Every structure is written in C-alpha cells, then in structure tokens.
Amino acid sequence: MNTNEILSSRTFETEWDKNNFTRWLLSIAKTFKDVDIRVALSDKASLCKMFYAYKNSSVNRQKYQQIKKDIQVLQDYYGITCPIPTREEVLATQETTILYKDLDSLLKFIDHAGRLKLEDYDEKRDLLNIKAIVILGWRGIMREEIVLIQKTDMRQEAGKYLITTARGNFEITQKEYEFLVWFSTLSEYRGFPIGRLVVLKGNEGYLFRGKKPDEDKNENSITKALDRFNDAVRDTGKAIVFRYLRKNALFAELYDELKGAETPVNLTEQIKKKFNCEAKAALGYKVEYNLWIATFYKPQ
C-alpha cells in the first residue's frame, strides 16, 4: 500500500484531519502489511479490524463515523465496493476486553495478573498503585485530580468513606478505602511484571508519590503505569483503559438501578439522565450498554 500516494490523492479540511488520517493509515499499513489491502477492504472481518488500529481502543459514535469515512476513502482509491460493517457489528468483534462486569471483577483480574507474573504475590502490597488508579477512575476522579490527592483528602465521616478533590467529595466503599489506605502507607513496592523494588521518594503527603521528588503531580504517570500493566498482561486478552473506567461504572450502576424495575423503562431516557447527555449521544451509549449486558448477563 502506497501511503504517500493515497495521502496526496486526498484533500483535507484541516491539518488535524490530515494528521489523524495519516496516523490511521500508517496503522492500517502496519496491521495489514502481509495482506493484500484490496482483499482486506473486501472482507467484513478485516474491515471490522480496521476500526481497532490503535491498541486498547473502543469505538464510540464519533470514532465509528470518522473511520468509516476513512475506509470509504481507501475503497474509492482502490475502486472497491463493499458494505462497511455497522457499529454494532464492529463492537461485537472487539478482541481486547476493556469493560468489566463490575469493579470487584476488575480488582480480581488485577490480582489474577499479579499471581501470574509475581512470585509470592501479596494482594495487600503488590499492584496497589494499579488498584488505586482503577478505584479512583471508576468513581469519576480524573487523572489530573488523582495526582493531586493528599493522604488527608481520604477520610471516614458519618459512616461514609470519602475522597475530596477540587470538584467536591467522592464516596467510595470501605473495601476501596482500605486499598487506598494500604497504598498510602507504602514507601516502596515491587514493580510489575519484573518485581524490581521501586522506592518512593516523592512528597510523603501525597497519595501518589514519584520515584524522584520532582515526579509528583505528573498525570502522565497514571497513563504510564497502566501502559506497563497492559503490556505485561497482553496475553490475557484484557486491558485497563483509564478513560473507559467511569463509563464502565455508569453501566454497572445503570444495570443495578434497572434490574428491579417493575414497569418498562425507556432505556435511552435513562441513559440521558445517567450520563447527563443529549439523545444522540445516549443512542451511542445504548449500543455499547446492550453489548455489555449481553456479555456479562447472558440469559441462563
């Protein structure tokens, strides 16, 4: 596939559009380097795969429409006419699990990964940084907020367990609070997956401390920690993607709220309320929610 020739044959409205298409095109060239691209563009399974050119990604409505447009550009360039799979069909072919049944099952997966890779794995000491990231992201705390959390921002109050950020208080469970407390007491931990000792030298007042004093409050450390974890567990077919944690949590909350409903509900309206979004976005979430339901709550 001559990527330069394909790029020169297309006009772009903005430089961002050009850079985005270029990045996708190079990923496609790498993914299908041993395959005739004309064959791939005529094959439904291969077309679905083109929507996942980037690792550990999901396909929201906007991304689906963009990549569908990009595929059409390639098909026009090669003179190929083949129906492009629907978003529902694309989502059903995702190979890497990035959504989970609930937070407990995600934490159990982290422990499972630890037992696979670390000798004498201790769930109260090992991989607590990953568990802390997951717990906080699940509850809706953003990366830039996580690195600013101080130990004094975690507290018990009136029978509740709370994390305070600039946006307010976030309630967590006792079990989640205990994980965070364990993590807050560490001055060192075993790196993953090699097990090499990591000594924390950052500000002791913060929940997340860096290996060096100047590494505190760097939100990229959250992404890097998850990237290292995902690289180590690639063979499990699962990954943890921070930006999907809150959506996953809302799916789980919505299911719990609706499972006991005695009368029929309008799912789109319920999603609009839960996600605080417009109807168009809610329809996109509805597709993903129904697929999530089918995955984790299959009829007995």
LUMLUM-46381 format. One line per field, with one value per residue: residue number from 0; residue in one letter; chain; x, y, z of N, C-alpha, C in turn. Coordinates in pm, whole numbers, plus 32768, in hexadecimal, padded with zeros to 4 digits. Example, Ala and Ser with C-alpha at 12.3 -4.5 7.8 and 13.67 -1.06 7.14 Angstrom:
residues 2
num = [0  1] .
residuo = [A  S] .
cadena = [A  A] .
n.xx = [8527  8505] .
n.yy = [7DC7  7F1F] .
n.zz = [830C  82C4] .
ca.xx = [84CE  8557] .
ca.yy = [7E3E  7F96] .
ca.zz = [830C  82CA] .
c.xx = [8528  850A] .
c.yy = [7EB6  8003] .
c.zz = [830C  8313] .
//
This chain:
residues 300
num = [0  1  2  3  4  5  6  7  8  9  10  11  12  13  14  15  16  17  18  19  20  21  22  23  24  25  26  27  28  29  30  31  32  33  34  35  36  37  38  39  40  41  42  43  44  45  46  47  48  49  50  51  52  53  54  55  56  57  58  59  60  61  62  63  64  65  66  67  68  69  70  71  72  73  74  75  76  77  78  79  80  81  82  83  84  85  86  87  88  89  90  91  92  93  94  95  96  97  98  99  100  101  102  103  104  105  106  107  108  109  110  111  112  113  114  115  116  117  118  119  120  121  122  123  124  125  126  127  128  129  130  131  132  133  134  135  136  137  138  139  140  141  142  143  144  145  146  147  148  149  150  151  152  153  154  155  156  157  158  159  160  161  162  163  164  165  166  167  168  169  170  171  172  173  174  175  176  177  178  179  180  181  182  183  184  185  186  187  188  189  190  191  192  193  194  195  196  197  198  199  200  201  202  203  204  205  206  207  208  209  210  211  212  213  214  215  216  217  218  219  220  221  222  223  224  225  226  227  228  229  230  231  232  233  234  235  236  237  238  239  240  241  242  243  244  245  246  247  248  249  250  251  252  253  254  255  256  257  258  259  260  261  262  263  264  265  266  267  268  269  270  271  272  273  274  275  276  277  278  279  280  281  282  283  284  285  286  287  288  289  290  291  292  293  294  295  296  297  298  299] .
residuo = [M  N  T  N  E  I  L  S  S  R  T  F  E  T  E  W  D  K  N  N  F  T  R  W  L  L  S  I  A  K  T  F  K  D  V  D  I  R  V  A  L  S  D  K  A  S  L  C  K  M  F  Y  A  Y  K  N  S  S  V  N  R  Q  K  Y  Q  Q  I  K  K  D  I  Q  V  L  Q  D  Y  Y  G  I  T  C  P  I  P  T  R  E  E  V  L  A  T  Q  E  T  T  I  L  Y  K  D  L  D  S  L  L  K  F  I  D  H  A  G  R  L  K  L  E  D  Y  D  E  K  R  D  L  L  N  I  K  A  I  V  I  L  G  W  R  G  I  M  R  E  E  I  V  L  I  Q  K  T  D  M  R  Q  E  A  G  K  Y  L  I  T  T  A  R  G  N  F  E  I  T  Q  K  E  Y  E  F  L  V  W  F  S  T  L  S  E  Y  R  G  F  P  I  G  R  L  V  V  L  K  G  N  E  G  Y  L  F  R  G  K  K  P  D  E  D  K  N  E  N  S  I  T  K  A  L  D  R  F  N  D  A  V  R  D  T  G  K  A  I  V  F  R  Y  L  R  K  N  A  L  F  A  E  L  Y  D  E  L  K  G  A  E  T  P  V  N  L  T  E  Q  I  K  K  K  F  N  C  E  A  K  A  A  L  G  Y  K  V  E  Y  N  L  W  I  A  T  F  Y  K  P  Q] .
cadena = [A  A  A  A  A  A  A  A  A  A  A  A  A  A  A  A  A  A  A  A  A  A  A  A  A  A  A  A  A  A  A  A  A  A  A  A  A  A  A  A  A  A  A  A  A  A  A  A  A  A  A  A  A  A  A  A  A  A  A  A  A  A  A  A  A  A  A  A  A  A  A  A  A  A  A  A  A  A  A  A  A  A  A  A  A  A  A  A  A  A  A  A  A  A  A  A  A  A  A  A  A  A  A  A  A  A  A  A  A  A  A  A  A  A  A  A  A  A  A  A  A  A  A  A  A  A  A  A  A  A  A  A  A  A  A  A  A  A  A  A  A  A  A  A  A  A  A  A  A  A  A  A  A  A  A  A  A  A  A  A  A  A  A  A  A  A  A  A  A  A  A  A  A  A  A  A  A  A  A  A  A  A  A  A  A  A  A  A  A  A  A  A  A  A  A  A  A  A  A  A  A  A  A  A  A  A  A  A  A  A  A  A  A  A  A  A  A  A  A  A  A  A  A  A  A  A  A  A  A  A  A  A  A  A  A  A  A  A  A  A  A  A  A  A  A  A  A  A  A  A  A  A  A  A  A  A  A  A  A  A  A  A  A  A  A  A  A  A  A  A  A  A  A  A  A  A  A  A  A  A  A  A  A  A  A  A  A  A  A  A  A  A  A  A  A  A  A  A  A  A] .
n.xx = [8055  8046  807B  80C2  806C  7F5B  7F20  7F5E  7E96  7DB6  7CED  7CEF  7C34  7C9E  7DDD  7DE4  7D2F  7DC0  7EA6  7E2E  7DBA  7EA2  7F2D  7E7D  7E7F  7F89  7F8B  7ED9  7F68  803A  7FB2  7F41  8018  8071  7FA6  7ED8  7E60  7D7F  7CEB  7CBA  7C18  7B34  7ACF  7A04  7A51  7B55  7B26  7A9E  7B72  7C0B  7BA2  7C15  7D1D  7DC4  7E58  7DA5  7CB1  7B66  7A31  798C  7868  78BD  79C4  7990  7905  79CF  7A9F  7A14  79ED  7AF9  7B37  7A90  7B0F  7BFB  7B8A  7B15  7BFD  7C79  7BB5  7AEB  79BD  7911  783E  7854  7885  7786  7779  772B  7775  7888  78D1  7892  7963  7A44  7B80  7C1A  7BD1  7B4C  7A8D  79E2  7929  78F2  7982  79F9  7A32  7AF1  7BBF  7BFD  7C61  7D4F  7DD7  7DEA  7E93  7F76  7FB9  7FFF  80EA  8196  8264  8202  8126  8084  7F58  7F22  7FF6  8076  804F  7FAC  7FB1  7F3F  7E41  7DE7  7DDC  7D15  7C36  7C0B  7BE6  7B04  7A47  7A2A  7AEB  7BD8  7D0C  7DC0  7D69  7D92  7EA9  7ECA  7E59  7E68  7ED3  7E3D  7D52  7CB8  7BBD  7AF1  79A2  7883  782D  786A  794F  7A37  7AC8  7B6A  7B6F  7BBF  7ACE  7A16  7981  79B6  7917  797A  7997  79C3  7A79  7B06  7B73  7C21  7CE0  7D54  7DBD  7E7C  7F25  7F79  8028  8110  826F  8308  82F0  82B8  8313  825A  825D  8342  8395  8452  84D1  8433  8478  83DC  8402  838A  82B5  823E  8143  808B  7FA5  7FF0  8137  826A  838C  8458  8496  8437  8375  8275  8115  80F8  8030  8055  80D0  800C  7F9B  807E  80B2  7FD1  7FF7  80E2  8084  7FBA  8053  80DA  800F  7FA6  7F7D  7E9E  7DBF  7D3D  7D1E  7D62  7CD1  7CE5  7C2F  7B42  7AE5  7A2D  7947  7915  78D7  77E8  7745  772F  76B1  75C2  7552  7522  7465  7390  734E  7295  71AE  7052  6FA7  6FA6  70BE  713D  7258  730D  72CA  7309  741C  7467  7437  74E6  75E4  75E3  75B4  7568  745E  74C8  75CF  758B  7514  75F2  767E  75C3  75D4  76D1  769F  75D7  766A  7727  767F  762B  771A  7765  7681  75F9  74DA  7462] .
n.yy = [7F89  80D0  81CA  82DA  8327  8300  83BF  84A9  84AC  8503  860C  86E9  877F  87F7  8812  876B  86A3  8630  85D0  8519  845F  8408  838B  82B8  8234  81DE  812B  806D  8012  7F95  7ED1  7E32  7DD9  7CEB  7CA1  7CB2  7DE9  7E1F  7D39  7D39  7E1B  7DBD  7D06  7CAC  7C6F  7CD1  7DDE  7E25  7E0A  7EE3  7FB5  7FA4  7FF6  8076  801C  7F8C  8019  80A6  80C1  81D3  8295  8376  8330  824C  82B6  8356  82A0  81FC  82AB  82CB  81C7  81B6  826D  81DF  8100  817C  81DA  80EE  808A  7FE3  7F48  7F0B  7EB1  7F68  7EFB  7F18  7FEB  7F53  7E53  7E75  7EAB  7DB7  7D18  7D57  7D0A  7D2A  7D33  7E42  7EA6  7E57  7D77  7DDE  7EAE  7E0C  7D1E  7D7E  7DC9  7CCC  7C5D  7CED  7C86  7B7E  7B9E  7BF2  7B0B  7A66  7AD8  7B30  7AAE  7A1A  7AC6  7BD5  7C4D  7D25  7DCC  7DC8  7E4F  7F1D  8023  8017  7FB8  8090  815F  80F7  80E5  81F5  8269  81DB  8246  833D  8400  84D2  84B0  8588  85E3  850D  84FC  85CF  8595  8592  84E3  8532  8570  8495  83FB  8388  83C6  8401  82F8  82D1  82A8  8376  8431  855A  8655  8771  878E  8734  8644  84E4  83B5  827A  8113  8053  7F82  7FE0  80C4  8052  7FDB  80C3  8137  8075  8093  8198  8181  8115  811C  80B5  7FD1  7EA2  7EA3  7E70  7D9B  7D20  7D28  7DBC  7E8B  7FB9  80EF  81EE  8343  8433  8548  850B  854B  8524  8445  83BA  8387  83E5  8343  83E9  8528  85F9  858A  8583  85CC  85AC  8568  84BD  83E2  8338  82D2  8253  818C  80E6  809D  8004  7F32  7ECA  7E77  7DA3  7CEC  7CA6  7BAE  7B4A  7BAC  7C84  7DDA  7F0D  803C  8187  8259  81D5  8179  8209  820B  80FB  80D2  8164  80CF  7FE4  804B  80A5  7FB4  7F35  7FE4  7FC4  7EB6  7E63  7ED8  7EFD  7F47  7F83  8037  815D  8135  81DC  82D9  82B0  828E  8389  8422  83A6  83C5  84CD  8547  8599  8522  84B2  8465  83B3  82E1  826F  8216  815D  8089  8020  7FE3  7F1B  7E53  7E27  7DC4  7CD6  7C50  7C2A  7BE1  7AFD  7A48  7943] .
n.zz = [8000  7F9C  805B  804E  7F50  7F69  802A  7FA4  7EEB  7F62  7FE9  8103  8209  82EA  8394  846C  8421  8351  83D7  8484  83D4  8355  8427  845E  8366  8353  8426  83C6  82E9  836D  8402  833B  82A5  8233  8191  8071  8033  7F9F  7FB3  80C5  80DC  8071  8116  8222  8330  8335  8302  83EC  849C  8456  84E0  85D2  85D4  8680  87B3  88C9  88B3  889D  87E6  87BC  875A  86C5  867E  85E8  8507  849A  8457  83AD  82D9  828E  8238  815D  80B7  807B  7FFB  7F1A  7EA3  7E4F  7DB1  7E14  7E73  7F89  8092  81C1  830C  840B  8533  860E  85B9  85A7  86B4  8726  86D9  8766  87E4  88CA  8A1F  8ABF  8B5D  8C8B  8D66  8E65  8F68  9029  8F9D  8EEF  8F9F  8FFC  8F13  8EFF  8FDD  8F85  8EA8  8F32  8FC4  8EF5  8E92  8F61  9058  918C  91B3  9251  92A6  9345  9333  9239  90F1  9146  90F0  8FF1  9034  90CF  900E  8F66  9014  9056  8F57  8F07  8FAF  8F46  8F5B  8ECC  8E0B  8E2E  8F1F  8FC9  8FF5  909B  9189  92E2  940A  94E0  9467  945F  9517  962E  9672  9722  9701  95F9  94E3  945A  9349  930D  9217  9144  90C5  9173  925B  9243  9261  92DF  9311  9441  9418  9336  93A2  945D  93B4  9349  942F  947A  939E  93C9  949A  943E  9406  934D  9237  9177  9028  8EF7  8DDB  8E3F  8F48  8FC6  90C8  9117  918F  923F  9232  9232  929E  93DC  942D  9365  92C1  91D8  919C  9105  906E  907C  9117  9071  8FD5  902E  900F  8EFE  8E00  8D2A  8D90  8DE4  8CF7  8C8E  8D4E  8D2E  8C23  8C33  8CCF  8C24  8B48  8BBC  8BEC  8AFD  8A82  8AFD  8A87  8AE9  8B5C  8C0A  8BED  8C2E  8BE6  8BBA  8CA9  8D4F  8CAC  8CA2  8DB0  8DC2  8D19  8DB2  8E97  8E26  8DD1  8ECB  8F30  8E82  8E7B  8F34  8EE9  8ED9  8E13  8CAD  8C25  8B85  8AE6  8A60  8AC7  8BD3  8BC0  8B63  8C47  8CFC  8C8B  8C5F  8B60  8A04  8928  883C  887E  8947  88BE  8848  892B  897D  88C9  890E  8A1A  8A0B  898E  8A53  8B1D  8A9F  8AA0  8BAF  8C39  8BD6  8B63  8C34] .
ca.xx = [8000  8096  803A  80DC  8017  7ED2  7F15  7F60  7E1C  7D45  7CF5  7CC8  7BFF  7CF9  7E59  7DC2  7CF4  7E2C  7EF9  7DDF  7DB1  7F28  7F4B  7E2A  7EAE  8007  7F67  7E9E  7FD6  8084  7F5B  7F27  8092  8082  7F27  7EB3  7E00  7D02  7CA0  7C8C  7BAC  7ABE  7AB2  79BF  7AA1  7BC7  7AF1  7A87  7BF5  7C3F  7B71  7C66  7DA9  7E0F  7E48  7D51  7C53  7ADB  79FD  7915  7822  790F  7A34  795A  78E9  7A4D  7AE7  79C2  7A10  7B81  7B31  7A53  7B78  7C51  7B3E  7B0A  7C82  7C94  7B43  7AA9  7938  78F1  77FA  78A2  7836  7745  77C1  770C  77C9  7913  78E1  788A  79DF  7AB7  7BCC  7C4E  7B6D  7B70  7A20  79D6  78A4  78EA  7A06  7A31  7A6D  7B6A  7C26  7C23  7CB7  7DD3  7E15  7E0A  7F0C  7FE5  7FDF  803E  816A  81EC  8275  81D1  80D3  803D  7EF2  7F1F  806D  809B  7FF3  7F50  7FAA  7EDC  7DBD  7DC1  7DB6  7C96  7BCC  7BF1  7BAD  7A7D  79F0  7A19  7B56  7C2A  7D9C  7E01  7D40  7DCC  7F33  7EC7  7E1B  7EBE  7EA2  7DD7  7CD7  7C6E  7B8F  7A71  794E  77F5  7816  788C  79DD  7A38  7B40  7B4C  7BBC  7B90  7A44  79BC  7998  7992  7903  79AC  7971  7A27  7AE1  7B56  7BBC  7C8F  7D49  7D98  7E0B  7EF2  7F7E  7FB0  808F  8187  82E3  8343  829E  82F4  82E5  8213  8250  83C4  839F  84BF  84A3  8424  847B  8395  844C  833E  8278  81F6  80BA  8034  7F82  8049  81BD  82C4  840E  84B0  8449  83FA  8315  81EF  80AF  8105  7FC1  8082  80F9  7F97  7F95  80F3  80A0  7F70  8035  813D  802F  7F79  80B8  80FC  7F9E  7F6E  7F56  7E1E  7D52  7CFB  7D6D  7D21  7CDC  7CB1  7BBE  7AC8  7AC1  79B2  78D9  78FD  7892  775F  76FB  7712  764E  7544  751A  74EE  73EE  7322  732F  7220  713E  6FD5  6F63  7004  70FE  7178  72E7  7350  72B3  7355  74AA  7476  7441  755C  765E  75D0  75D6  74FA  7427  7521  763A  754E  7500  7674  7697  7562  760D  773B  7663  7595  76D3  775E  761C  7631  7799  7771  7604  75BC  7468  7485] .
ca.yy = [8000  8149  822C  8362  833F  830B  8440  8516  84A7  8530  8692  86ED  8801  8830  87C8  8701  8636  85EF  8585  84AA  83FA  83D3  832E  8242  81F0  8199  80B9  8009  7FD9  7F3B  7E61  7DDC  7DDC  7C6C  7C83  7D09  7E48  7E15  7CC9  7D66  7E7C  7D76  7C9E  7CE7  7C60  7D2D  7E66  7E39  7E18  7F68  8014  7F92  8004  80A1  7FB8  7FA7  8085  8083  8109  8222  82BD  83D2  82E6  81F3  8304  8385  8231  81D2  8308  82AB  814A  81D6  82AD  8174  80B0  81CB  81E0  806C  8064  7F70  7F60  7EA3  7EF0  7F78  7EC7  7F78  7FFC  7EDE  7DE3  7E94  7E9B  7D29  7CD2  7D88  7C98  7D46  7D5A  7EBF  7EC1  7DEA  7D69  7E3C  7ED2  7D99  7CC0  7DBE  7DBB  7C3E  7C49  7D23  7C22  7B0B  7BC2  7BF3  7A81  7A2D  7B15  7B4C  7A42  7A3B  7B3E  7C00  7CAC  7D9B  7E1E  7DCC  7E8A  7F7B  809C  7FFE  7FB2  8117  81A5  80BF  810D  8284  827F  81A1  82A2  83B9  8461  84DE  8499  85FF  85EE  849E  8519  863C  8566  8582  847B  856F  857C  8418  83FB  834F  8430  83DD  8273  82CE  82AD  83E3  846B  85E6  8697  87FA  8789  8709  85C2  846A  834A  81F6  80AE  8036  7F30  8037  811C  8004  7FD1  8144  8148  801F  80D2  8215  8163  80DC  816F  806C  7F62  7E55  7ECA  7E08  7D12  7CE7  7D19  7E0E  7EE5  8047  813E  826C  83B1  84AF  8587  84A7  8575  84FF  83B8  8387  83C1  83BF  8305  845B  8597  8651  853E  8590  861C  8599  8510  8459  836C  82E0  828F  81FC  8118  808D  8069  7F97  7EC2  7E90  7E31  7D27  7C8E  7CA2  7B26  7B27  7BE1  7CEE  7E53  7F74  80BD  81E5  82AA  8185  814B  8248  81D9  8073  80DF  8192  805B  7F8C  8090  80A6  7F2C  7F20  8037  7F99  7E26  7E4C  7F2A  7EB1  7F71  7F9D  80BB  818D  812A  8254  8344  8291  82A7  841B  8452  836E  83FB  855E  855F  85AA  84A5  8479  841F  8346  8271  822E  81CC  80F0  8018  7FE6  7FAC  7E9D  7DF1  7E09  7D6D  7C54  7C11  7C07  7BB1  7AA7  79FA  78BE] .
ca.zz = [8000  7F8F  80B3  801D  7EDC  7F9B  806F  7F41  7E99  7FB3  8021  818F  8234  834D  83AB  84CC  83D2  8308  8436  84B8  8369  833F  8494  8449  82EE  8374  847B  836D  829A  83C6  8428  82C7  8253  81EB  8150  8002  806B  7F53  7FEF  8149  80CB  803E  8178  8294  83A9  832B  8310  847C  84DC  8438  8545  864B  85AC  86F6  881D  893E  8894  8887  8772  87D8  86E0  8678  8644  8580  848F  8462  8418  833A  826E  8261  81EC  80DC  8067  8048  7F9B  7E9F  7E64  7E0E  7D5D  7E54  7EAC  7FEC  8104  823B  837D  8465  85B2  8661  858A  85CB  8745  8747  86B3  87B3  8816  8950  8A81  8B04  8BB9  8CEA  8DA1  8ED4  8F9D  906F  8F3C  8EBA  9006  8FFD  8E9F  8F22  9033  8F2F  8E5C  8F91  8FE4  8E7E  8E71  8FD4  90B9  9213  91A5  92C9  9276  939C  931B  91AC  908F  9185  909E  8F87  9074  90F6  8F94  8F39  9072  9049  8ED2  8F08  8FF8  8EFA  8F76  8E53  8E1D  8E63  8FAB  9014  9020  90FE  9204  9357  9466  9536  941A  9473  95A2  9655  96AA  9730  96C9  956A  94C0  93F9  930E  92EC  91AE  912E  9094  91DD  929B  91FA  92C3  92BB  9373  94A7  93DB  92E1  93FE  9496  934D  9340  94AA  946B  933D  9401  94FE  93FF  93E3  92DD  9209  910B  8FA4  8EAC  8E0E  8E62  8FD8  8FFA  9131  90F6  9209  922B  9270  9223  9313  942A  9446  92F5  92B2  9170  91A9  909A  9090  9094  9150  900D  8F85  9065  8FC9  8E6E  8DDB  8CCA  8DD9  8DE9  8C76  8C80  8DA5  8CED  8BA9  8C5B  8CFA  8BAF  8AF9  8C01  8BEE  8A75  8A5E  8B3B  8A37  8B34  8B73  8C5B  8BA9  8C91  8BB8  8BB7  8D2E  8D7F  8C5B  8CD3  8E30  8DA9  8CE4  8E23  8EEB  8DDD  8DD8  8F52  8F42  8E2B  8E83  8F88  8EBA  8ECC  8D98  8C41  8C29  8B08  8B01  8A2E  8B27  8C4B  8BA1  8B5E  8CD1  8D3E  8C4F  8C4E  8AD3  89A7  88F3  87D7  88C5  8992  8862  883A  89A8  8983  887E  895F  8A94  89E9  8975  8AD8  8B5D  8A5E  8AC3  8C3D  8C73  8B71  8B99  8C67] .
c.xx = [8059  8052  804D  8081  7F85  7EBD  7F0D  7EE1  7DA3  7D5B  7CBE  7C9A  7C5E  7D77  7E40  7D89  7D61  7E81  7EB0  7DD5  7E39  7F4B  7EFC  7E5C  7F2E  7FED  7F2B  7F0B  8026  8032  7F4A  7FA1  80A6  8003  7F10  7E45  7D7C  7CAA  7C67  7C15  7B2C  7A8F  7A78  7A12  7B17  7B9A  7AD5  7B0B  7C2F  7C10  7BC1  7CFA  7E00  7DF3  7DEC  7CEF  7BC5  7AA9  797E  78D8  7879  7982  7A03  7945  796A  7A95  7A97  79E1  7A9A  7B85  7AF6  7AB7  7BD2  7C08  7B30  7B90  7C9F  7C20  7AF8  7A22  7916  78AF  7855  784D  77F8  7797  77A8  7762  785B  792B  78E2  790A  7A59  7AFD  7BFF  7BDF  7B9A  7AFF  7A0A  794B  788E  7976  7A47  7A72  7AEC  7BDC  7C57  7C7C  7D45  7E1D  7E3E  7E8A  7F86  8015  8025  80CF  81CB  81F0  8248  8180  8084  7FD9  7EE6  7F99  808A  802A  7F8C  7F47  7F43  7E50  7D8D  7D94  7D2C  7C23  7BA7  7BB3  7B1F  7A1A  79E3  7A80  7BB7  7CBF  7DE0  7DDB  7D83  7E56  7F3A  7E8B  7E83  7E80  7E34  7D53  7C82  7C3F  7B0C  7A20  78BD  77D4  7834  7922  79EA  7AC4  7B1C  7BAA  7B85  7AFF  79E1  79E1  7968  7989  7936  797F  79E1  7A9B  7B3E  7BAD  7C35  7D00  7D9A  7DEE  7E89  7F57  7FC3  8021  8112  81F5  832E  82E3  82E6  82BA  82A8  823B  82D4  83D2  8411  8489  84A3  841B  843C  83DA  8403  8304  8220  8165  8058  801A  7FDD  80CE  8214  8342  8477  845B  83FF  8394  8287  8197  80BD  809B  7FE9  80AE  8087  7F8E  8007  80E6  803F  7FA9  8093  80EE  7FF2  7FDB  80D8  808D  7F5E  7F3A  7ED2  7DA6  7D03  7D58  7D1B  7D3B  7C98  7C32  7B3B  7A98  7A3E  7938  78B3  78AF  7800  7709  76D1  76A8  75C5  7501  74DC  746D  7376  72F8  72B4  71A6  70C2  6F88  6FCC  703E  7132  720F  7333  7341  7302  73EA  74C3  7488  74C3  75DD  7658  75F5  7557  74D1  7484  7592  7604  7538  7583  7696  763C  7596  7676  7703  7622  75FA  7714  7700  7625  76AF  7799  76F1  75B7  7547  7494  7437] .
c.yy = [807C  81B9  82BB  8386  8351  8393  84B3  851A  84E0  85BF  8691  8779  8846  87DB  8755  8689  85E7  8599  850A  843A  83B9  836B  82AC  81F0  81A2  811F  8049  7FC4  7F75  7EBE  7DFF  7DD3  7D5C  7C42  7CE4  7D67  7E43  7DA5  7CF4  7DC3  7E3D  7D0B  7CDB  7CE1  7CC2  7DBE  7E86  7E53  7EA3  7FD1  800C  7F99  802E  8040  7FEB  801A  804E  80DC  8152  8250  8315  8389  8289  8241  8331  8313  81F9  8229  82E9  822B  8163  8219  8241  811F  80FA  81CE  815E  803C  7FEC  7F9B  7EEC  7EE6  7EF7  7F4A  7F37  7F84  7F86  7E67  7DF9  7E7B  7E07  7CDD  7CFD  7D14  7CAE  7D75  7DD8  7EEF  7E44  7DE8  7DCD  7E56  7E5B  7D37  7CFB  7DB3  7D2A  7C1E  7C7B  7CC0  7BA7  7B25  7BC0  7B67  7A3E  7A5B  7B25  7AD6  7A72  7ABC  7B59  7C6C  7D28  7DF5  7E31  7E05  7EE8  7FFE  808D  7FFA  803E  8168  8179  80EC  81A0  82A6  824C  8200  832A  8423  8460  84CE  8511  8619  8584  84C1  858A  8610  8556  851B  84B2  8584  84FE  8413  83AD  83BD  8404  8358  8267  82D5  830B  8404  84F9  8617  8725  87FD  875C  8681  8550  83F9  82C5  8194  809A  7FE5  7F85  8093  80D1  7FF2  8052  815F  80F3  8060  814D  81FB  8132  8144  8130  7FFE  7F1B  7E84  7E53  7E0E  7CD6  7CD1  7D68  7E76  7F75  8095  81C7  82DB  8436  84E0  8523  84CD  8549  8469  8376  83D1  8390  837B  8370  84CE  85EC  8608  8545  85E6  8617  8535  84A6  83D8  8306  828E  822C  817E  80B4  8051  7FF4  7F1C  7E7D  7E44  7DA9  7CBE  7C7F  7C17  7AFB  7B55  7C4E  7D65  7EB2  7FFA  8126  822C  825B  815B  8187  821A  814D  8077  8108  8124  8000  7FC9  808C  801D  7F12  7F6E  8001  7F08  7E09  7E9B  7ED4  7ED4  7F8D  802B  80DE  8195  81A6  82C8  832D  82AC  833D  8454  8424  83AE  8493  8588  8570  8524  8462  842A  83A6  82CB  8224  81DD  8151  8074  7FD1  7FA4  7F25  7E2E  7DC6  7DAA  7CE0  7C07  7BDC  7BD2  7B60  7A5A  796E  7852] .
c.zz = [8000  7FDE  8082  7FA9  7F07  7FDE  800B  7EED  7EE3  7FE3  80AF  81B4  8294  8357  840C  8481  8388  8365  846B  8451  8351  83A9  8483  83D3  8308  83CD  8428  831A  82ED  83E6  83B6  826B  8202  81A1  80DD  8034  801F  7F8A  8076  813F  8096  80A1  81F7  8314  83A9  833A  83A3  84C3  84C6  849C  85C6  862B  8621  8768  888B  8927  8888  8815  8799  8753  8687  8633  85D5  84FE  844B  8417  83A3  82C1  8235  820F  8162  807E  802A  7FE0  7F16  7E55  7E17  7DB8  7D92  7E8C  7F07  8062  817F  82B1  83D0  84E5  860F  863A  85B0  865F  876C  8728  8705  87F9  88A4  89AC  8AC9  8B5F  8C0E  8D29  8E11  8F07  8FE2  900E  8EFE  8F1F  900F  8F85  8EBB  8F7B  8FE2  8EDF  8EB7  8FB1  8F6E  8E6E  8EE7  9034  9143  9211  9225  92A1  92CF  938A  9287  9156  90D0  9137  902F  8FC3  909B  907E  8F66  8F92  905E  8FC1  8EC8  8F48  8FB4  8F15  8F00  8E72  8E5E  8EF4  9001  904A  9086  9184  9273  93B6  94C0  94EC  9423  9504  95B2  9699  96AB  96ED  9635  9558  9448  93C8  92E4  927E  91A0  90FE  90FF  9215  9242  9260  928B  9327  93D8  946C  9384  9336  9439  9433  9347  93BC  94A5  940E  9378  9464  94C0  93EA  936F  92B3  9198  9085  8F5C  8E19  8E44  8EF8  9016  905C  9101  9179  91EC  9279  9265  92A6  935D  9445  93DB  92F2  924B  9178  9137  90CC  90AB  90CA  90E9  8FB5  8FBB  900A  8F30  8E41  8D75  8D0F  8DE4  8D68  8C66  8CD5  8D67  8C6D  8BC9  8C85  8C80  8B57  8B37  8BFA  8B64  8A51  8A9F  8AE8  8A7D  8B44  8BCA  8C17  8C00  8C62  8BB0  8C41  8D5E  8D2F  8C88  8D56  8E1D  8D6D  8D57  8E7F  8EA8  8DE2  8E60  8F69  8EF5  8E40  8ED8  8F5D  8EA2  8E4E  8D2C  8C49  8B9E  8B1E  8AD2  8A90  8BA7  8C37  8B9A  8BEA  8D12  8D0C  8C3D  8BC0  8A80  896B  8890  8817  8910  893B  884C  88B5  89B2  893B  88D2  89DD  8A77  89CC  89F9  8B24  8B23  8A84  8B52  8C7D  8C0A  8BB0  8BC1  8C1A] .
//
